Amino acid sequence: MPGTTALYGYNGHGDVINLTSEGTVVAAYYYDEFGNHADIENHAGVFAELFTDEESTEFDNPYRYAGYEYLENADLYDLNARYYDAKIARFLSPDPYYDLGNRVIGLYEINVPTAWSIIQANALYVYCGNSPMLYFDPFGFEGSPRYVSVSTTLNMRDSYGTGSNIIIGSLPNNAEVMYYGNKTREIDGHMWAEVSYNGIIGWVAADFLRIARPTINASNVSKNKGLNVQNNGIEIDPLDAIALQKAFVDVGDYDGNGLECPDLPKWYIDTFTTLSAVRGNGKDVVNNLAEKYGGSTSNIPSFPAVYSVGGFYKALGTTGSSGYGHTGIVLDVKRIDDTTYSVTFIHTYNRLAEKAYNSEYKTDTLVVNENVSFFDLSSYIKK
């Protein structure tokens, strides 16, 4: 129905079940547990009469099951990082962010697969752990509860974007909100999500939502396990720690000043992003990037991201023995609680210069503090 403005109606699962215009229902939808469109005439009840006319089902609405974008021609849902096929209750590509430190395929040196990594490796295509009524997966990374938290104070607006939209409420830092799964592409520098808090429904910048783990800007992730970049003729996934470690062997002293911690982030930024590397000691890299490109820094980890550790502080691969601090690249983040995260990163330092592998990747627990900062690279990954 071109030109018609309608309001979304949701059920408790966050599915779009109808559209109303000027108080009249103009479209209705019904789904099974995994998101297949069911026969509306058998389930729509009082709305069934809408569908006696074939034209009435052609309302231009891409948002359906769990608020996901439905690609009608392909009969698939676009969950940003991956496509989901409800007919087989599976994604079309594997989980791009399962435990990098214990991956079953491509084991290296001392890494031994844990029981959890084996489970992951055998369920890389499964949607929400086969429990679609309990979880949803708005970004294609991991099944998550519908209640999420925010990482900073946010304004709620009556519509998405910052333009002339009205501020209708405010979310305090760490507030738990109901996320409807409805989201937009990047508008005014942010993706936007519809949430409910204290009875108010509005739109907030989705960058600051924290679900099961902090997520990257999913609109910049391709559907085949992330963006692959050529390095000496070999495709490299910029979130694959093992591939990055092997590729960096041929890079090493990137700036010609001897192998130091900034060499790896400089190479990563120049190779995988649209930015150019900056100078500075490890403790200064994040701030220097923000100053050069006008971005913001955060003490909450995200990925992919550059991190900086202040001088004489022990975290993320440094012993805290140097006043120059430390830096590296974050490849994965898992939220443990409001202030604690499990961070997988890759980094280098001068004592690795003579080793077979001149970088290392690790997973450390980090408590958020002012000595460790991050510059998110997700918006700058090459397409």
N, C-alpha and C positions, 0 to 999 in steps of 0.2 A: 504494500500500500504506500506508494511513493508520496512523500510530503506529509505523512501522518506522524505526529509526535505521540509517543506512548510511554507509559511507566512500567517498569519491571515489577513482577510479582514473584516472590521466592517462597519455597517451602523451608522446612527446618534444616534440610541438607544443603541449602544454598543453591538448589536447582532453580533455573528460571522456569516457572510453571505457567505464567500467562503474561500478556501485555494488555494494558488498559489505556484507552484514550477517551478523555472527557467522560469518565465513569463507565465506559462500555468496554467489555472484554473483546479485543480484536484478534487475539491469537492465544492458543493454549498448547501446552506440551506435556508429555508424560514419558517417563524413562524407567527402565529396569535398574537394578542395583548398580550395574556397571556403566550405565549411560546410554544404552541402546534406546533409540526412539521407539516407543511402543505404539500400538494401535490406539490412537486418541479417542476413537468413537467408543471403545470399550471401557475407557477410563476417565473421560473428561466430565462425566456427569452432566451438570447443567450447561456445560460449554459445548456439548456434543453437536448441538444444532449449528454451531459455527462452521462445521466442516462438511455440511451438505453441499456447499459450493466450493469447488476446487480452488478458486481464486483466493479464498479466505485464508488458506494456509501459506500464502506466499509473502507474508509480511517480512520486510527486510530486517532480520534480527540475527546476528551471528552468535549471540551468547545463549548457551543452553545448559546442559548438565553441569552442575557444580559451578556454574558461572564461567565455564571454559568457552573459548572461541571454537565454534563448530564450522568445519570446512565442508559444506554440503556436497560439493562436487566430488570430493574424495571420500566422504563419509568417515572423516577423522576429526579428532579434537587436537587443536594446537595448544600444547602446554608449554610453549616457549622453547625450552631446551630440547624437547622431544615431541614427536607426534604419538598420539594414543589412539589405538583401534579398539573401540568398545566391543566389537563383534567377537574378538578373541580375548578381550580383557588383558591386553598386553601392549607395551610400547613397541615401536618399530625399531628402536635402537637401544643399546644397553645403557644402564645407569652410568653417566659420565663421571660420577664423583664417589664411587665406592672406595673404601679404605686404601689410599695410595700406599701406605706404609706396609701393608700386608696383602698386597694383591696376589692372587693365585697364579695368574698368567704373567710371565715375565719376572719371576723371582730373581733377586740379585743378592749375592753374597749371603749375609747372615739373616736376611728376612725370612721368617717362617710363617706360613699362613695360619691364622687363628681360626677357631671354629666359626666365629662371626664372619670372617672374610670368605670362608668356604660357603656359608649360607648365602652371602651376597653374590658370590660368583655363580651360584646356581639359580639366582632369582633376579638377574640384572634387567629382565624385561617385565617383571611383575608390577602390576599397578596397585599401589597402596597395600602391599602385603596381602592381597586378596581379601582385604577388609574395607570395601569401598563405602560402607555406611558409617564407619568410625573415623575415616581419614579422607583427606583430599590432597592433591599435589599440584598446586597452582603454577609451579615453575618447572615441573618435570624432573626434579631432583630426588625428592623423597616424600613419602606419605607423611602428612602432618595433621595434627589436630586443628580444628577451626579457630581455636583461640590462640592468638599470637600476641607478642608484646612489641612495644616500640622502644627504640634506642635513644630517643631524645624527645624533648617537648615539641609537639606538633600541633599545627592549626588544622581543624576540620573545616572543609569547605562544602558548599552546597552542590558543587560540581567539580570536575577535574580541571587542573591547570591553575595558574596563579592570576591571570587576567583580571577580570572584574568580578570574579566569583565572591560570594559573601562568606565570611568566616562565621560558622555557626557553633563552634565549640573548640575546646582545646584538650589535647591528650597530654597528661603529665609523663615525664620520663618513666619508662618501665611499666606503663599502664598495660593491662591485658584487655584486648579488644576482640570482638567477633569479626573475623574476616570472611566476606561473602564470596571470595574467589573472583569477583568481577574486577578486571584490571584494564588499563589502557596501554598503548604503546607510549614511547617517550613524548611527552608534551611539556613545554617550558622547562626542559632540563631534567624531568623526572618521569618515571612511570607512576601511575596513580591507582590506588586501590580503594574499594568501598568497604567501610568498616562501621561497626556499631559500638558505642560506648555510653553507658549511663542513659540508655534509651534514645540517644541521638544517632542518626545514621548520616554519614557524610564521607567525603573523599579526603585521603591523605596521600602524601608522597610515599610510594611503596618502598623506596630505597631504605627507609628507616624501620621497616617491619622486620621482626626477627621471628622466624618460624622454628623449625627443628634445628636449623643451622643458619647462619647468615648466608644470604644468597647473592650471587653476582647479578648484574643487570641482565636478565635472561634474554632480552631482545637482541643482545649482541652475541649469543651463543648459537652456532649452527646446529642443525638437527643430527649431525653425525659425530657426537661425542666431543663437541667443541671444535674450534677452528684449527685446522692443520696448516702449518707454515713450512715452506721448504727451507732446509738448511743443508747445503752441499748436496742437493738432490734428494734428500731424505725428508719425508713428511714428519713433522713434530707437532704433537698436541701440546699447546702451551700450559696444560695442567698435568702433564705426565711427567712425574718426577724422574723416573728412570730414563726416559728419552732425553730429557733436559740434561741430566747428569752426563750421559754419554756424549751428547753434542758439545757440551762445554769443554770436554777434553781437548778438542781442537781449537778452542778459543783462548782459555787461560788468561794471560796478561792482556786484557782487552784494550787498555789505554796506554800500554807501553811503560808503565811506572812500576812494574813488578806486581805479582799477584796480590791483590788486596780485596777486602770484602766488597767494595763498590763495583768491582769488575763484572760480577755476575748480573746485578741489576742493570748496569749500563748496557750489557749485551742483550739482556731480555727486553728492555724497553726499546732499543733500536731495532730488534729483530721482530718482535711480536706486536708492537703497538704503533700507533700513528704519531707518538711523541718522540722527542730526541732526548738522549740521556743528559743528565746534569752533573756538574762537578760537585765535590764536597766529601767530607769525611762521612763515615757511616751514620753518625748521629744527625747529620744535616741533610741527608738525601731527600727525605720525605718533605721537609719544609721547603727545600730548594725547588722541588717539583711543583709544589703548591704555589709558590711565588711566581714561578716561570709561566705556569699554565692557568693560573687563576682558580685552581680547584681548592677543595677543602681537605683537611686532614681529620683523622678520627683516632681515638684511643681504643675503639672497638674493631677487632679484626674483621676483614672481609677477604674475598679472593676473586680473581687474582689481584694482588696488591703488592706494593713495595712497603717494607717496614724499616723503621729506624729505631735503634735502641740507644738511649742516652749513655754518655760516658760513665764508666765505672758501675754500670748496672748490669746484672746478670739475667739474661733472658734470651730465648730464641737463638741459641747457638753461640753465645758469647759468655765468657767467664766473668766479665765485668772488670778485667784487669787493665783495660785501656781507656784513656780519656777521649779517644777518638770515636768511641761507640761502635756500632755494628749495623749492618744492613743486609737484606736478602729479599727473596720473593715468597709470598704466601701462596700456596697452591690449594689449600683446602682448610675449612674451618668447621668445627662442630661445637655447638653451644652446650655447655654443661649446666650452667645456671646463669643468673643475671649478670654476674661479673667474671665468670670463669669459662674459658674456651680451650678446646683442643686444637692446636694450630699445626698444620703440616707445612713445612717450608723447605726451601733449598737455598744454600748459601755457600760461600767460600771464605778462605782466609789464607794468610801467607804460608802457614806450615803445611798446607796441602799441595804446594807447588811441585814437590818431588814425588807425590803419590800417583798411583795409577789413575785414580779418579781425583781430579783437582777441585771437586765440590762434593757436598754431601746433602742428603735430605733427611729430615727428622720430623718427629711429631712431639711437641712439647705442650705442657699445660701452662696457660698464661692467665694470670689474674689481671684484669684491666687496671692500668695505672698510667700516670702522666709520663712515665719514662719510656714508654713504647708507643709509637704512633704509626699510622698507616695511611697510604695514599692509594685509593682504589683505582685499578687499571681497567675495570670491566668495560667502561664506556669508550676506551681507546684501543681495544684489541682490533687488529686489522681485520677487515671483512674480506 
